[in-house]
Structures are given as structure tokens and as C-alpha cells.
Amino acid sequence: MNIRFYNARILTMESRELIKGELWTSDDRISFIGTPSEEEISKESFDRQIDCEGNVLMPGFKNAHTHSAMTFSRSVADSYELNDWLYKAIFPMEAKLNDSYTYTFSKLAFAEYVKSGITADFDMYFHLDGIVKASNEVGMRTVFCSSANDFGGIDRLEDEYLKYNDAGELIGYKLGIHAEYTTSKENIAKAVEVAHKYRAPMFTHISETKSENLGCIERYGMTPVELFDKMGFYDYGGGGFHCVWFNENDRRIFSEKGLYAVFNAASNLKLASGVPDVSSFIGDGVSFGIGTDGAGSNNSLNMFKEMFLCATQSNILRDKSYSVDPFDVLKAACCTGAKIMGLDDCDILAKGKKADIIMIDMKDPSMQPESVFVDNLVFSGDTSVVKMTMINGKILYENGSFTTVDIDSLYEEARIKAGEIRA
Amino acid sequence: MNIRFYNARILTMESRELIKGELWTSDDRISFIGTPSEEEISKESFDRQIDCEGNVLMPGFKNAHTHSAMTFSRSVADSYELNDWLYKAIFPMEAKLNDSYTYTFSKLAFAEYVKSGITADFDMYFHLDGIVKASNEVGMRTVFCSSANDFGGIDRLEDEYLKYNDAGELIGYKLGIHAEYTTSKENIAKAVEVAHKYRAPMFTHISETKSENLGCIERYGMTPVELFDKMGFYDYGGGGFHCVWFNENDRRIFSEKGLYAVFNAASNLKLASGVPDVSSFIGDGVSFGIGTDGAGSNNSLNMFKEMFLCATQSNILRDKSYSVDPFDVLKAACCTGAKIMGLDDCDILAKGKKADIIMIDMKDPSMQPESVFVDNLVFSGDTSVVKMTMINGKILYENGSFTTVDIDSLYEEARIKAGEIRA
């Protein structure tokens, strides 16, 4: 499938400037960006030509930490305290899950992703075969992150790593554990062994809450980052999710080792976990990505909300407006997220890169009158400005319609299955 | 025009429960809510019958503090420090404004309002005739709040009050001043005289920044709330915008006098002003509304963003999840905002109330699978869930289209005029 997008403005994300011109895709890749001559155009045979009418093409958002299948738990037990929420609401529901459930509930999340411009997700969950099926049907790019912990998964780590890194071009798998507080030192060490064998990066929930940090310090006399660093967890790179309670030394370790922080600011607000100080990470040279966390805790899967929070919350902590450059936030959302997941070809728009592209509707009132595009997108955009989403060269969402999802049937299926899980 | 909405679920906002049934409008009013008999239906003659397909009808959002015409300044000077932003960017642009400009720039904001479910705005600006024209053309319900200060407006206060409260059914006007820090005690006293003459409530920017509070304490030995209270400013009710730096006594005064706080959380984050602790206002019995502030400081005009912030930011200040009930936030956005503006018939959905109604698209993925509607709307919704907006019985926006605005012409007009203003 060769598609020509013309009359476009293009934000490649190599800079914050918009380029006027065309973007062509050939199967799963970008084959051209620029202003072609009439002769160059006439030599091509396009399957489809799309007039962008001046709208902006840019790389899709990478949801760098999520639990997609948790859509079943959205808005179900918002008023519960964290412990009750987990033990009385979430865990009993999760105990009922199987691949058929994770298939449906992930598919619902993927519909929300493509509608809101998310082209890849870094997904920590279980019953992964159901999620693979949903990814392949929708056309969603999913990289799993292991959620191994003392309740299971450590012994499956190597098998899953091999299986899901060989599960097709839309699927990947990264090693990791759920968190320090759910995983014994022995089990962390076992996981580290696998990472060392494959010289692979590792990821985990880390310093999400103050009590998590205090517990780790009580157990081991050091922060989670210091513990993982000491145990060789990060010898081949990787990173952590949430990173709310990092101290200066934690940030130094992340910076020196080239590790990635992933922020989940809306979930942290909703669960009263805290406010990640994005500006201090930037100041200390830590690269970061942005994720939505799962629908049970957030409750939306909305990268615009996350970007706004990442771009503004440090202002309060620092008593300074514009303490974070919105372009840094957009780079995190579009580019760094791809690097975190190992999707090196999905970061920017350039010839030869994967065609994971979204179109921003400049005719939404929130984008008018036009001024500084990047600032406007981060501070003023929301999901209604996403006009088209393409993953791996395939258009999955366009002008309000899904091309690979029968959305009404999906809602009905999710309604029935959510009823079973919530019963 | 008589319209029948059937197959609806209705959130009247009298409770948090959805009612299955029908809603009928007759001209500008709601004529029926409930489950009619076939006979009742057959007796009516409807101009239009709309199958809601199970989607939710609810009162529109009331944007209880904004400067609509400031769309010209959106994303123009985000990186400026507050003083430079005001004196080098905003004030020089505002000096060029006239009614023709405020007409176009307000009309653009009104398009954003109706697309995102806002059915009334409490608008503090100048060159009001242009804004009246835009309101009447679009069908937007606008209540002005005086922005009088030492640079002008105090002497016009009474004339404006009389003129704009007699300017048609969509327009209203409330007395007020811009802020303590821009208005001398003598001028505040003059404004209070007018309010006393008409026994009218008064409004003002208040305690938006820490330095504003400190300045007032230095000048008068008391907080702005205490000063205004002492000067009789609030003898006939009213309230204040922002209310970030209220102390306990300020909240006590607001509670005892039945004054309204209006929160503008996104603007406060972006300008590093602070975080309003919504839960402390609720705890102290202060009624509150929610506003977007202007597009220059926010930069969006998005009540969903504001609701999410109002519902979650106190969690961090109180170290407690669900510290604010999302239904309290939704009541503020839909109902209390109306009371603040004096629009007593625009608060809830009930027979005889004004037909200021929005339809929420339950087939947006962010609303699925269905669970607790109010929680889901506040925590997970964004502007893309607004399917229809009706003001004063007239549908202004439906399924992506505007009925009273030629949106492409408006964008072109705004582009040209913004270029002139920004030059």
C-alpha cells in the first residue's frame, strides 16, 4: 500500500518547525518527505492520495507505561482507598481474567489509543496471548513489559522474552519486574540473571509512592533506584515507571546510566501519589517518556492530559512559568517513548522510518488562530484534534471512524465481559 | 421550535443518577422530562425528533470566568515571564483592539465553547459591543463581568450595568472590578457605591498570586477578601476569580456571606500561580464554580481539563485520593456556574428550565465500558465526548458541525485579524 499525503505540514520532531510538503508511505515505511517535482509524482503509483488541507502530520504518541486490559476497571471503584481499591476491587476482578478477557479489554484500550493518536503502547500485564491477538487485529504496536513478582512470572521470564519477541512485527517484549515492594531480593536477582544472559534492559514501577520508598529504605537501607543499581538490574539499561519520589542521587544514577524515567502524572494525581518534578529530571539530564497508566487509576488513556501535566506541574514546584519547554514534553511523548520500547524506527518522521503517523486537525477551534504549533498542541490540544492515525503504514482511524474495529460490537462484547468480571 | 429527544439517558444534576426517558423542548425551555405515554407523544407536534441512542443529556457547562476575546493571544508568548507577558506581549496587543476585533476573537472562543459543551460564559473584557454581536450571532449565552480599574471603566460602570442588562435574552452584566492591585481604594469605593445603589453582587480577580496577597497586606494590613468585605464590596453577594491564596478567614467570610469562589486551575498551573485547594473550600462550605480563564494564559478553553484538575489536585495537598467528590465538581461546572452568573433557570434539567443542554457521546471509547457515569465523565472525559450542544432551545453544534457559525470563514477572518493585532 503506497499512500501520498499532500498539502501537508509536517512536524518531523527533529525540530519544532513545521515543514510544508508531502509525505509518502510505502507499505510500513515512510518513503518520502519533502516537496516533490511533478515528474517525481508522476513516476509513483499510489494506492491512495490524501489531501491534508494544511493539517499537520507528526509521529504518533508512544504510551510508555500502561496496563491496557484494565479498561474493565475504569471508574468502577474510584472512591476506594488505595489498599481497598487493590485488594477489594482490582485483585478479585483480575483473578477472573483469562486471554479472552484481556483480548476484549485491551482491544477497547487500543480503540481509545488510535482515536487519540497513540501508535504504540508499553504494556505491563498478564494473559498476554489475548493482548497479542487484540494488537494484531487492531493493528496496534504493543511492546510488553514483564510484570513478574513474588506472585508469579519470574520463572516464565525467559520463555516470555523469547516467545513475545518472536511474535510478529507489531509485538515486542522487555524484561522487568512489577516493583521492588512486590518482589523479593531473590526473585529480583533471578530476573537480573535473565537480563544479564541476554544483555537486555529492564523496567519496573519505581518510587511511585512515598511509602514505597520508605519501605525499601527500611528493608535495604537505600532507595529502590540505589538497590536496583547495586543489584545489576540496570547493567544493560532500561528505566522505571512513575519516578515520583526520586532524590538527586536517583536522578544522577538514571542520568549516568542512560536510564529512562516514564511519568504518569494523571494517575499520580488521582491516587494522591505525588507530583513528578519533570524539570528536575531535565535539569539533571535524565531522558523521559510519558504514559497514561491503566484505566483503573487514571481513568483516561489520554496523552494530551499527560502532556499538559508534564509541561505545567513543575511550574508550581519551581514557582516559575514555562519551567518545562513543551517541545521537550512532545519529544518525550513521541520520540523518547519509542526509544524506551526499543522502537528505534518509530521515533521521528524521516525517509526509511516506520509509518507511525498521526494527523492533527488544525480546523479544531482549540488550534486557532494558528501561532506556535508545539506550544499550542501541548497546552491547548486534546483528543478531539486527532484526525487520522496510521500504524505500520496502515490507517486505523480516520475522521471519526475505525478501519479495523467494529466499534459497536466491541462495546457490546466489553459490556458483557465487564459485567462478568465485575459481578 | 419543539424538539423531542428520545431513547435518552438524562443526568438532570439533581442527583448523580441517570434517568432513562425523553426530554422535550419548546422554544427556549424544557417542556417535559420523563417517560411519556404514546398518547402524550401523539398530542405533541414536534419540529424535530432526535434518537439519542442511549446517549446522555445533561446541563451544559458554565464557564464561570473567562476572557473570551483573548483567543488572539493563544500560544503567542508562552515562554515570557508574567510581567513581560503582560507588558511586552498582551497589553500592546490589547491596545489595538476594537469592537470588530473583539467580535471575531470572541466568536472563535464561542465556537470552541459550543463544540466542547459550554453553554454560558462569564466574560470579563472590554469593547463589549463586539462581544454582544458575536454572542447573538452564535447563540452563545454571555454574562459580562466588569473589568473596571484605575486605567478605565469605573465611571462607565453604571451605564454598562444598565445597558448590557437590557441587551437581549442572551446577554447579562454583573458589577465588578478587575482586581485590588489594579484599582485604588477610591475607585473600589466608587464601584461599591454603584453596587449598593442597585443592591447587586460584585466580582473580581482575587488572591490569584501570592504576591497579589502580600501587596494587599502591605498596603492595607489585610487580605484582599478582608479588604473587600470591610469596604462593603460584598454586601449584596458576588464572589471572586482564582481564589488560590485564600486563608481560613477568607474562606470563612466567603462561606458566611454566601459568596462564590471560581477556580481556574489550568491557568494557575501554567502561570505558576499556585494550586487552589478545592477540598478546603468544600469543607468550609464555600460554593464554587469553574472557569477556563482566557486563551492567553490557559491556553485551552476546555472545561474537562479544569474539572479533572479541580477533582484531583487537592489529593496531593491532602495526601488522600478522592478528596473531592467528582459530583461536587460537576455541580460546580454545570449548576453553580449558572447561579454565579444569575442564570437561575440554566442550572439543572427540569420542566420549565432553560434548554441549555449537551449530549454526551457514550460511544466514545473513553466512556466505555460503562460504569459510574459522573466519575467517568470527570476523570476520563474530554471535549471529544460532546456530541451536541443546545443553548436557549437552539442546537448550535451537532455531530461535528456548527449550525450558526461558518467555521472556515471565521478561521480566515481570525487569522487576518490576529496577524494585525500581533504585528
Interface residues (C-beta under 8 A of the other chain):
Chain A: T71 F72 R74 S75 V76 D78 S79 Y80 E81 L82 W85 L108 A109 A111 E112 K115 A266 L269 K270 L271 A272 G274 V275 A295 N298 N299 S300 L301 N302 F304 K305 F308 T312 Q313 N315 I316 R318 D319 K320 S321 Y322 S323 D325 P326 K363 D364 P365 S366 Q368 P369 E370 S371 V372 D375 N376 F379 S380 G381 D382 T383 S384 G400 I407 D408 Y411 A414 R415 K417 A418 R422
Chain B: T71 F72 R74 S75 V76 D78 S79 Y80 E81 L82 W85 L108 A109 A111 E112 K115 A266 L269 K270 L271 A272 G274 V275 A295 N298 N299 S300 L301 N302 F304 K305 F308 T312 Q313 N315 I316 R318 D319 K320 S321 Y322 S323 D325 P326 K363 D364 P365 S366 Q368 P369 E370 S371 V372 D375 N376 F379 S380 G381 D382 T383 S384 G400 I407 D408 Y411 A414 R415 K417 A418 R422
